[in-house]
């Protein structure tokens, strides 16, 4: 294929990974030991083979995008027939003391137990080993080095962590937890991990997490977008239970405790503004959802790839504009396959995951195939070879929490 959109250029041949998909899958199923902080972490409770094929291709794309200086691992909760754990089991990388009892005992319940198991492992992985957490529904268009990581490694730079901001409450400051980067031993991640583990103490199900006493004031329900589902189907409490990891995050972000930290204390609002590289969650991760309705993306990407007719064919122009903008101006496209509002339009992630649509995300001769091809072989010209700029937040508008970390 050839580039038909502005803002991207071909990656040099020597930077492209020539290994076959089978070779990369073997690497993923037999992960290397952790020897550095350049780690990409993901999770699927049933293992790589249980993932939807389009998400498997996402992960293979991460390997090819990041290059040999990064190690990509997809962890799981798989136990073999003989009773041993898989080479990619979370317990091989996380001491059980860092995880809630229901994870270690395999007693998690409810329709979102897989998603919450994922929430449980991401923080210990980042704290113990460092690197980047990424949900498997993300297609990458930019390397982490060129997003923020070079700054995290630079001793002259104050940043120690990176997130994508997405406002979910009255005032800004919240993040999308499907993407988090941090150096090993990060103090924010360590506190976030402890709050999250405390919130799950004695639980096997997420129901009621929004009422936990550690949830910040005015945080009993997040502000969520109505995706056009059945009237009354959107339950803010249920949605906040699903997104409770964000509430644990808010607890740490808004906490001020001069007794914490062996004399230095903890000042969450100051740390957040001075030590965290802040990226725009819509622009860098979810622009794909803002530009088009979720039920429009599948037919759009399934259109025949005919960019030469974009000036006269409205459908082709829509596809060219959407794909071109995402490829040149977003670090990734995140297609969620978790919580779905009953009655809402079926999102792209669910449609790509249906058996009858297998391979639609890479079907030859479509705009989807062009998107996949460019995500692997092209790079963006914006901020080429350097990190994206960090956003600046205004002074904190929420009342800070003057308590101990786990004090109700």
WOCORQUI-V867685 format. One record per residue. N is the residue number from 0. PSI is psi as a letter, one per 40 degrees, with the letter a starting at -180 (none if undefined). Layout:
n: <N:N>
psi: <PSI:PSI>
//
This chain:
n: <0:1:2:3:4:5:6:7:8:9:10:11:12:13:14:15:16:17:18:19:20:21:22:23:24:25:26:27:28:29:30:31:32:33:34:35:36:37:38:39:40:41:42:43:44:45:46:47:48:49:50:51:52:53:54:55:56:57:58:59:60:61:62:63:64:65:66:67:68:69:70:71:72:73:74:75:76:77:78:79:80:81:82:83:84:85:86:87:88:89:90:91:92:93:94:95:96:97:98:99:100:101:102:103:104:105:106:107:108:109:110:111:112:113:114:115:116:117:118:119:120:121:122:123:124:125:126:127:128:129:130:131:132:133:134:135:136:137:138:139:140:141:142:143:144:145:146:147:148:149:150:151:152:153:154:155:156:157:158:159:160:161:162:163:164:165:166:167:168:169:170:171:172:173:174:175:176:177:178:179:180:181:182:183:184:185:186:187:188:189:190:191:192:193:194:195:196:197:198:199:200:201:202:203:204:205:206:207:208:209:210:211:212:213:214:215:216:217:218:219:220:221:222:223:224:225:226:227:228:229:230:231:232:233:234:235:236:237:238:239:240:241:242:243:244:245:246:247:248:249:250:251:252:253:254:255:256:257:258:259:260:261:262:263:264:265:266:267:268:269:270:271:272:273:274:275:276:277:278:279:280:281:282:283:284:285:286:287:288:289:290:291:292:293:294:295:296:297:298:299:300:301:302:303:304:305:306:307:308:309:310:311:312:313:314:315:316:317:318:319:320:321:322:323:324:325:326:327:328:329:330:331:332:333:334:335:336:337:338:339:340:341:342:343:344:345:346:347:348:349:350:351:352:353:354:355:356:357:358:359:360:361:362:363:364:365:366:367:368:369:370:371:372:373:374:375:376:377:378:379:380:381:382:383:384:385:386:387:388:389:390:391:392:393:394:395:396:397:398:399:400:401:402:403:404:405:406:407>
psi: <i:i:h:e:i:i:e:i:i:h:i:i:d:e:e:h:h:e:i:i:d:d:d:d:d:d:d:d:e:g:i:i:i:h:e:a:e:g:h:h:h:i:h:h:d:e:i:d:d:e:i:i:d:d:d:d:d:d:d:d:d:d:d:d:d:d:i:e:e:i:h:h:h:h:i:a:f:h:h:i:d:e:e:i:i:i:e:e:i:d:e:e:e:h:h:d:e:e:i:i:d:d:d:d:e:f:e:i:i:i:e:f:d:d:d:d:d:d:d:d:d:d:d:d:d:d:d:d:d:i:a:h:h:h:i:e:e:h:h:i:e:i:i:d:d:e:d:d:d:d:d:d:e:h:e:e:h:e:h:e:i:i:i:h:h:h:h:e:a:d:i:i:e:i:i:h:e:e:h:h:i:i:i:h:e:h:d:d:d:d:d:d:d:d:d:d:d:d:d:e:h:e:i:e:i:e:h:e:d:e:e:i:e:e:h:i:i:e:e:e:h:i:h:i:h:h:e:f:a:i:h:e:d:h:h:d:d:d:d:d:d:d:f:d:d:d:d:d:d:d:d:d:d:e:h:h:h:e:e:i:f:f:d:d:i:h:g:d:d:d:d:d:d:d:e:h:h:h:i:h:d:d:d:e:d:e:d:d:d:d:d:i:i:d:e:e:d:d:d:d:e:e:i:i:g:g:d:e:e:d:e:e:h:d:d:d:d:d:d:d:d:d:d:d:d:d:d:d:e:i:d:i:h:h:h:i:f:b:h:h:h:h:e:i:i:h:i:d:d:d:d:d:e:i:d:e:e:h:e:d:e:e:h:h:e:i:d:d:d:d:d:d:d:d:d:d:e:i:i:i:e:h:f:h:e:i:i:i:i:i:i:h:i:i:i:h:e:i:h:i:h:g:i:i:d:f:h:none>
//
